Amino acid sequence: MQILPLMKTLLAAFTFLFFLTCNTYIGKDFNINILSKSKKFTQRDTLKFNLTNKKGHLLDSVTFTLDGKMIKSEAPLKSFPLGYHKLEAMIYVAGNVFKLEDQITILSSTAPKLYQYQIINEFPHDKTAYTQGLEFYKDTLYESTGLRGKSNIRKVNFITGEVYKQIPLDKVYFGEGITFLNHKLYQLTWKGSIGFQYDPASFKMERSFSFSIKVKKDGGCVMTENICINRMEPKKYGN
């Protein structure tokens, strides 16, 4: 007597798997076909594409979006910024929805200028220094180096390469960029969320401070123009 319910359950399961498999194969019958030799465009271009329906399935509807904005199969790109953009197609067929994705790149229509340079001088430098920050303060070059166990800050004679003075960081820290603000030297660390304030003349560490801003995904920090310092705690630094 229990065989019949079991057979019904198995039949329902097989039916479900059959339709699931069929739907999976149906989804493979569609493709976004970008009508261009390249997927790179400029803002002057018009993106042209179509939907390939290999087996001629009867569609309920199809919608296309570029970065979430509804578009037609011929879309002017002048309103889209430079960079990468996601092209999506939502296909409605036989009560199911299939999503296709592709990507295009919008480049500037202005060709970059090719600049030339000339080396006018060369100066010696410590080849073992894993340089992370360089900045002139008054007439002296200050340098911050990285690598755990080898990080330090130093004053350097940039003409001869002589290291006037240097102090190491604790081996748990990986030294990063440096900058000067209000006659104080600031140094950040990589992934440590800890920074240090020094007296530039004596290299005495006056205090440490924590920060939580995410400057770059890899933990690096741009120290130019006090960007990090200003974004962390502007009131504490006299800005």
C-alpha positions as CSV (number, residue, x, y, z in Angstrom):
1,M,0.0,0.0,0.0
2,Q,3.0,2.3,0.6
3,I,4.4,1.7,-2.9
4,L,2.0,4.0,-4.7
5,P,2.8,7.2,-2.6
6,L,6.5,6.4,-3.1
7,M,6.1,6.1,-6.8
8,K,4.2,9.4,-7.0
9,T,7.0,11.1,-5.0
10,L,9.7,9.7,-7.4
11,L,7.7,10.6,-10.4
12,A,7.3,14.2,-9.1
13,A,11.0,14.4,-8.4
14,F,11.9,13.1,-11.9
15,T,9.5,15.5,-13.5
16,F,11.0,18.4,-11.6
17,L,14.5,17.4,-12.6
18,F,13.4,17.0,-16.2
19,F,12.0,20.5,-16.4
20,L,15.0,21.9,-14.5
21,T,17.3,20.3,-17.0
22,C,15.2,21.5,-20.0
23,N,15.2,25.1,-18.6
24,T,19.0,24.9,-18.2
25,Y,19.4,23.9,-21.8
26,I,16.9,26.6,-23.0
27,G,19.1,29.2,-21.3
28,K,22.0,28.1,-23.4
29,D,20.1,28.8,-26.6
30,F,20.4,32.5,-26.1
31,N,23.4,34.9,-26.5
32,I,24.0,38.6,-26.6
33,N,25.6,39.4,-30.0
34,I,27.5,42.8,-30.0
35,L,27.6,44.0,-33.6
36,S,31.1,45.3,-33.5
37,K,34.6,43.8,-34.0
38,S,35.6,45.0,-30.6
39,K,33.8,45.6,-27.3
40,K,35.6,48.9,-26.9
41,F,33.8,52.1,-27.8
42,T,33.9,55.9,-27.3
43,Q,31.2,58.2,-26.2
44,R,30.6,59.1,-29.8
45,D,29.6,55.6,-30.7
46,T,26.3,53.8,-30.7
47,L,26.2,50.4,-29.1
48,K,24.4,48.0,-31.5
49,F,23.6,44.4,-30.5
50,N,21.0,41.7,-30.9
51,L,19.8,38.6,-29.1
52,T,20.7,35.3,-30.7
53,N,17.9,32.7,-30.3
54,K,19.4,29.6,-31.6
55,K,16.3,27.4,-31.6
56,G,13.7,30.0,-32.2
57,H,12.0,29.8,-28.8
58,L,8.8,31.8,-28.5
59,L,9.7,34.7,-26.2
60,D,7.3,36.4,-23.8
61,S,9.5,39.5,-23.6
62,V,13.1,40.7,-23.4
63,T,14.6,43.7,-21.7
64,F,18.1,45.1,-22.1
65,T,20.0,47.3,-19.6
66,L,23.4,49.0,-19.5
67,D,24.5,49.5,-15.9
68,G,20.9,49.1,-14.9
69,K,19.6,51.7,-17.3
70,M,17.0,50.4,-19.8
71,I,18.3,50.6,-23.4
72,K,17.3,49.4,-26.9
73,S,19.3,47.3,-29.2
74,E,20.8,50.6,-30.6
75,A,22.0,52.7,-27.7
76,P,24.0,56.0,-28.0
77,L,26.8,56.0,-25.5
78,K,27.3,59.8,-25.0
79,S,25.6,59.8,-21.6
80,F,27.7,57.0,-20.2
81,P,31.0,57.7,-18.4
82,L,34.3,56.2,-19.4
83,G,35.1,52.8,-18.0
84,Y,33.6,49.3,-17.8
85,H,29.9,48.8,-18.2
86,K,27.7,45.8,-17.8
87,L,25.2,44.9,-20.5
88,E,22.4,42.6,-19.3
89,A,19.5,40.9,-21.1
90,M,16.5,39.6,-19.2
91,I,14.7,36.9,-21.2
92,Y,11.2,35.8,-20.3
93,V,10.1,32.5,-22.0
94,A,7.7,29.8,-21.0
95,G,7.2,31.1,-17.5
96,N,11.0,31.3,-16.8
97,V,13.5,34.1,-16.7
98,F,17.0,33.9,-18.0
99,K,19.7,36.5,-17.5
100,L,22.6,37.1,-19.8
101,E,25.5,39.4,-19.1
102,D,28.3,40.9,-21.2
103,Q,30.7,43.8,-20.7
104,I,31.8,46.8,-22.8
105,T,34.4,49.4,-22.3
106,I,34.0,53.1,-23.1
107,L,37.3,54.9,-23.9
108,S,38.1,58.5,-24.5
109,S,37.8,59.7,-28.0
110,T,40.8,61.9,-27.5
111,A,44.1,60.0,-28.0
112,P,46.5,60.4,-25.1
113,K,49.5,62.7,-25.7
114,L,52.9,61.0,-25.8
115,Y,55.3,62.9,-23.5
116,Q,59.0,62.7,-23.7
117,Y,61.5,62.9,-20.9
118,Q,65.2,63.3,-20.4
119,I,67.3,62.2,-17.5
120,I,69.3,65.2,-16.4
121,N,70.9,63.7,-13.2
122,E,71.2,60.5,-11.3
123,F,71.7,60.1,-7.5
124,P,72.7,57.0,-5.5
125,H,70.2,55.3,-3.3
126,D,70.2,52.3,-0.9
127,K,69.2,49.4,-3.0
128,T,68.1,47.4,0.0
129,A,65.5,50.1,1.1
130,Y,61.9,49.0,0.3
131,T,60.9,52.6,-0.3
132,Q,57.3,53.5,0.5
133,G,57.4,57.3,1.0
134,L,59.7,60.1,-0.1
135,E,59.3,63.8,0.7
136,F,61.6,66.8,0.9
137,Y,61.2,68.9,4.1
138,K,63.2,72.1,4.0
139,D,66.5,71.0,2.5
140,T,66.5,67.3,3.5
141,L,65.0,64.2,1.9
142,Y,63.0,62.0,4.3
143,E,62.2,58.4,3.4
144,S,60.0,55.7,4.8
145,T,60.7,52.1,4.1
146,G,58.5,49.0,4.3
147,L,58.7,45.2,5.0
148,R,58.0,43.8,8.5
149,G,61.1,43.7,10.5
150,K,62.9,46.1,8.2
151,S,60.7,49.2,8.2
152,N,62.2,52.5,9.2
153,I,62.2,56.2,8.6
154,R,65.4,58.1,7.7
155,K,66.9,61.4,6.7
156,V,69.0,61.1,3.6
157,N,71.5,63.2,1.7
158,F,70.0,62.8,-1.7
159,I,73.2,63.9,-3.5
160,T,75.5,61.4,-1.9
161,G,73.0,58.8,-0.6
162,E,74.4,59.1,2.9
163,V,71.8,58.3,5.6
164,Y,72.1,61.0,8.2
165,K,69.8,59.3,10.7
166,Q,67.3,56.5,10.8
167,I,65.0,54.8,13.4
168,P,63.3,51.4,13.0
169,L,59.7,50.6,13.4
170,D,58.6,47.8,15.6
171,K,58.9,44.6,13.7
172,V,55.1,44.1,13.8
173,Y,54.6,47.1,11.5
174,F,55.0,47.5,7.7
175,G,55.9,51.1,7.1
176,E,54.0,53.1,4.4
177,G,53.8,56.7,3.2
178,I,54.9,59.8,5.0
179,T,54.0,63.4,4.8
180,F,54.5,66.7,6.7
181,L,51.9,68.9,8.3
182,N,52.3,71.8,10.7
183,H,56.1,70.9,11.0
184,K,55.3,67.4,12.1
185,L,56.2,64.2,10.3
186,Y,53.5,61.6,9.9
187,Q,53.9,58.0,8.9
188,L,51.2,55.4,8.2
189,T,51.5,51.6,8.3
190,W,50.1,49.0,5.9
191,K,47.1,47.1,7.2
192,G,48.0,48.1,10.7
193,S,45.6,51.0,11.0
194,I,48.2,52.7,13.1
195,G,50.1,56.0,12.3
196,F,52.9,57.8,14.0
197,Q,53.8,61.4,14.6
198,Y,57.4,62.4,14.8
199,D,59.5,65.5,15.5
200,P,61.4,65.9,12.2
201,A,64.6,67.2,13.8
202,S,65.1,64.6,16.5
203,F,63.0,61.7,15.1
204,K,61.4,61.4,18.5
205,M,58.0,59.7,18.2
206,E,55.6,62.0,19.9
207,R,52.5,59.9,19.6
208,S,50.7,57.2,17.7
209,F,47.1,57.3,16.3
210,S,44.7,54.9,14.8
211,F,42.7,55.3,11.6
212,S,40.1,53.3,9.9
213,I,39.7,54.8,6.5
214,K,40.1,52.5,3.5
215,V,42.3,54.4,1.0
216,K,42.9,51.6,-1.5
217,K,41.9,47.9,-1.6
218,D,45.5,46.8,-1.2
219,G,45.9,48.9,1.9
220,G,48.2,51.5,0.2
221,C,48.0,55.2,1.0
222,V,48.5,58.3,-1.1
223,M,50.3,60.8,1.1
224,T,50.4,63.7,-1.4
225,E,48.9,66.9,-0.2
226,N,48.0,65.4,3.2
227,I,45.1,63.4,1.7
228,C,45.2,60.7,4.4
229,I,45.8,63.1,7.3
230,N,43.0,65.5,6.3
231,R,40.5,62.7,5.8
232,M,41.2,61.0,9.1
233,E,40.9,63.6,11.9
234,P,41.1,67.1,10.3
235,K,40.3,68.9,13.6
236,K,43.3,67.3,15.4
237,Y,45.8,68.5,12.7
238,G,44.9,72.2,12.7
239,N,42.9,72.2,9.4
